[in-house]
């Protein structure tokens, strides 16, 4: 029961971290592209 409870807490946090990491990567790529041109 505790394992399921932990998953319930950590999964959304992991998902949010994953999304924010992707956003940062895209932002950095755009910045580098702008600097290159």
C-alpha positions as CSV (number, residue, x, y, z in Angstrom):
1,X,0.0,0.0,0.0
2,X,2.8,2.4,0.9
3,X,4.5,1.7,-2.5
4,X,1.4,2.7,-4.4
5,X,1.1,5.8,-2.2
6,X,4.7,6.7,-3.0
7,X,4.2,6.2,-6.7
8,X,1.1,8.5,-6.6
9,X,3.3,11.2,-5.1
10,X,6.4,10.8,-7.1
11,X,5.0,10.1,-10.6
12,X,3.5,13.6,-11.1
13,X,6.7,15.2,-9.8
14,X,8.8,13.1,-12.2
15,X,6.4,13.9,-15.1
16,X,6.6,17.6,-14.3
17,X,10.4,17.4,-14.1
18,X,10.5,15.6,-17.4
19,X,8.3,18.3,-19.1
20,X,10.3,21.2,-17.6
21,X,13.6,19.5,-18.7
22,X,12.3,19.2,-22.3
23,X,11.2,22.9,-22.2
24,X,14.7,24.0,-21.1
25,X,16.3,21.9,-23.8
26,X,14.1,23.4,-26.5
27,X,14.7,26.9,-25.1
28,X,18.5,26.4,-25.1
29,X,18.4,25.1,-28.7
30,X,16.5,28.1,-29.8
31,X,18.9,30.4,-28.0
32,X,21.9,28.7,-29.6
33,X,20.2,28.9,-33.0
34,X,19.6,32.6,-32.6
35,X,23.2,33.2,-31.6
36,X,24.5,31.2,-34.5
37,X,22.5,33.3,-37.0
